Amino acid sequence: MVTTPSFGLYSDAPWQAIEAEQLDVRRSRAKGPLSPAQLREEVTEAVALIVGVDRVDASVLAAAPHLKVIGKHGVGIDNIDLQAAAEAGVTVVRTPGANSRAVADLAVTLLLAGARKLLEADRTLRAGAWNQLFGQEMHGRTLGLIGFGQIGREVARRGAGFGCEITAYDPFLPEEVFARDGVRRCSLPELLATSDFISLHVPMPPDGSPLLSREALETMKPGAGVVNTSRGGLIDSAAAADLLRSGHLGFLAADAFEEEPIPPDHPLLSAPNTVLTPHIGACSDGANAAMGSDVIHDVARVLRGEPPHHPVSPDPSTTTQTRH
């Protein structure tokens, strides 16, 4: 059962992988992202489930007695209850690296759009004005990365190409990872206080609270810009909207939101100096081909009783067991 609407949408490669693996794939009747209640209706006969941002909780697993594997069409797995999956004997796999370049490209695109006021320039020109808006150059500015995994490292390489000084906060990586890419490691408070641009590349904190709370946003350098291609809940949107209006935040460019699709009363929709996109980070031809193919091949390995290439455990010390 495949619920993510973007699966194989821009590439034939995932469908070729399905044929090669001899899988019987069915699409969900409702357009995703699906709620747990909708998922429960779809998975009663499924042995494998491939999801995007659909919420897979314990109730979904209980409704799927034949399920052996959940495949994430992407990287972030905070929408899947990993502990419940492990207790049910269901393997979880994902596609690390498959969309890293696409998301990094979008992150830098959003950064440039925000820093150079591209959307405002476009809107005012179409309205008949000729306002030559001044923005910020990348060269010589500090780009702070919160999270230095594969996407963060791709963004660092792109930022370095523009002449940015790159700093990064990631408490889970050894020092040599930063040194290898010529990136200065720093604490989160230092990164917030010294960065001209900040780009987020981390999952949600375990307690679900925003990493960039009002207090954290207020410690940022005045006029700095924020890019979020990760999870909408990482930023206190109401606080960010207030700080955009006051000018403390220079701009905010976001591709992810707490609720998707974004509700019409979302505070960022009426805030100035924003660039908002509908979660399109992985929407490239290359990423679509790689994510779909990789997840199909790993799902097929599990169904054959083989170890998957990219399993996900509830914690690093736990090995997910496969339901037999």
N, C-alpha and C positions, 0 to 999 in steps of 0.2 A: 504494500500500500504506500503510495507516494502522495503526500499532502502539500508539499511546497509547490506553488504555481510556477516557479521559475525553472523547475527541473527540465533539462533538455529543451528549453525554450529557444535558445539561440545557437544550439549546436546539435549535430546528429551524433556526436561521439557517445553521449550517455545511452542513446537508443541502440547504438552498435554494441555497447558493452552489455546491455540487457540481452541482446540476441546471442552474443558470444557466451554468456553465462547461462543461457536457456532459462531465464526467469519469467514468470507470469506476473507482470506489473499492472496494477490497477490504480487509477487516479481517484482522489476523493471526490465525492459528489458536490461538496460545497467548496467555494474558493477560500484558500487560506489567507492569513493564519487562522487556524481552527482553535476553538476553545476546548477544554477537556471534555465537555459534554458532547461536542460535535465529534471529537476523536473517538469517544467511546462507541459511537454508532458505526464508525468506519473500520475498527480493528478487530471485530469479533472473530474473523476467520484468518487474519493476517499472521504469517510467520515472520515477516519483516516489515518494519515501518521506517520510512524515510521522511524526515521532517525538516522544515526550515526553522521558523521561530514559534511554531505551535507549542503550546504548553503541554508537556507529557508528565502527568503526575501519577500518584499511586492508583487513583481511580481508573485511569486509562490502562495501566498495566493489569489491573484486576479484570478489566473487560476484555482482555486479549489473552485467553488461555493458551493459544498456540504460539505466541510471540517468542522468538529466539533472539532477535537482534533489532536494535534501533540505530539507524544511520542518520547522523546530522549532516545535512546538505550545507556545509559551512564549517566554522570553527567553534564559535561560542556555544557552550553546552549548558548555560545557566537556565535554559527553559526546560531542561530534562531533570527529573528527580533521579539522580544517580544512585542514591542509597536505595530507593525503592526498586530501581531496576536491578541492582545487585542482589537484593533480597529475593526478587522474583526469578533470579537466574537468567536475566536478559543482558546480553552483551551490548554495550554502547560503543559505536565507532564514529569517527569524524574525519574531516579532510584537511588537516593542517597544511598550510602553505598553498593550497589550491587557489585561494582568492587573495593572497597577500599583496601581489603586485596591483591588482585591480583596486583594492581598498586604499593602498598607499597612493596610487594615482589620484583617487578622488580626494583623499585628505589634503594633498598638496593643491589640487584644483580649488577646493573650498577655501584653503588658506589664502591663495592668491586672489580669489574673488572677494573675500572679506577685506584683505589688506588694501586692495586697489579699488574697492567700492564699485565693482563691475556691474552689479545688478542695479544700483542706484543710477549709475551713468547710463545704462541701457534704458531704464524707465523714463528718466528725464529727457533723454534725446528723443524717444518716441512721442513724448508729450509736447515736443516742439522747442524745448530749451537746449542751450548749448553750454552746459555747465562743465567746465574742465576740472573735474574733482581731483584733489590731491590725496594720495594714499601713502602707504608705507612700502619701502623697498625691503627685499629679503636680505640683501647683502649686508653683512656686519651685524645682523640682528641675532638674538638668541632664540632658538627653537627648542622648547622644553617638551620632552616626550614622557608622558606618564604611561609606563608599560614599554618594555623593550624586547618583546617577542618578535616573531617573524615580520609582522606588519610594522611594528615600531622601527625595526632595523631597516626595512625598505623605505620608510619615510625619512629616516636619518640620512640615508644615501642620497635621496632626492634633495633634501634640505641642504646637505653639504655642497651639492652641485650648484646651488644658488648662492653659496658663500655664507651660509648661516653657521654660527657656532652652535653645536648640538650638545644639549645636556639631557640626561634621562634619569628617571626614578623608577627603579624596579628592585624591590628587596629580595626577590627570589632567584636572582641570577648572580653567578660569580663575577668577580672583577674583570677577569680576562675577556669576557664577552664584550664589555664596554670598550676595553683597551683595543681589542681587535678592530673595531670600527672607528676608533679615534673619537669616542664620545666620552664626555666627562660625566661621571656618575655623581649624583647629588641627592640630598634629602628632598622630600616633598615640600616642606616649607621654603627651602632655598630655591627650588625650581619655581614655585609660585611667585616668589618675590623678585626673581631676576629675569624671567622669561618675557620676551616681547610677544611670542606666539606659543601657545600650548596645544598639543594634540594628544587626545586620549586613546589609549590602546590596551585597555584592561577590562576584565569582566566586572560585574557588579560585586561589591563587597558582600560577604556572607550575611550581614544583618540587613541588607537591602537599603541602607542609607546612602544618600548622595556623597560621593567622594569630594566633589566640589560643592560644599554647602555654602550658605551665605557667608559664614565666617571665613571659609577658605577663599572664596571669590574676592572678598574684601581685602585679603592680604596680597592679591596680585598687583603687579606693577600697573599704575594707572594708564589706561589706553591700550593695554594688551588685548590680544585676540585669542579666542578659544575655538578649536575645531574638535568635533566629536563624531567619529565614525564608528563608535563602539556600541554603547548602550545608553539610551536616553536617560535612565535613572541615575546616571553618574553625576548629573548636574541638577542642582536645585533650579528648575526653570523659572519659577516665580521670582526668586532672588536675582537670577541672571537678567530677567526682563527689567527689573528695577535698576540694576547697575548699568544696563545698556542705556536706559533713559537718562541716568545721571551722568553718563560719559565715563564712568570708572572702567567699564569694559569697552574696548574699542570696537569689537565686533564679536559675534558668535555665529559659527557655521556648523550646522548639525545635520546629520544623516540618520539619526536614531532618536526615538522619543519614548517616553514612559509608556504611552499607549499608542498602538499603531493599528489602523490609520490614525493620524493625529486628529484629536477632536477640534471642532471649530472654535472653542473657547480657550484653546491652549495659549498660555501667556506669551510665548515667543512669536505668535502670529501677528501680534499688534506691536511688538517691540521694534525699535529702529536698529539699523545696522546688523541685520541677520541675513544669512543665506541658508535656506532650509530645503532639503531634498528628501524624497520618500524612500529612505533605506535602500539606496541604489549602489552601495559600495561594491557588492559582488556582481553587479549587473554589467559584466563585460563578456564578450564572446569567449575569451580565453578562460576566464574563471568559470563560466557556465559549463564549458566542456570539461574542465579538470575536476570540478566539484562533483558533477554528475557521474563521470566515469569512475572516479576514485571511490565514491561511496558505494556504487554498484559492485565493484570488484571486491571491496572489503565485506559487504553484506553477503556476497556469494561465498566468500571464504568461510564465514561463520556457519552458513547453512550447510556447507560441505563438511563441517567439523574441523576446519583448519584454523589456526590462530590468525586473527586479523592483523593487518599492518599498523593500524592506528586505533587501538582500543583506548577507552576512557574508563578510569576507575573512580570510585567515590572519593578516594584519597590516594596519594602516591604509594602508600604501603599496602594497598588492597588490590588484588587481582580479581577482575570481574569474571564470574563463572558463567558458562553458557548453559542455557536451559536445554535439556535433552528430552 
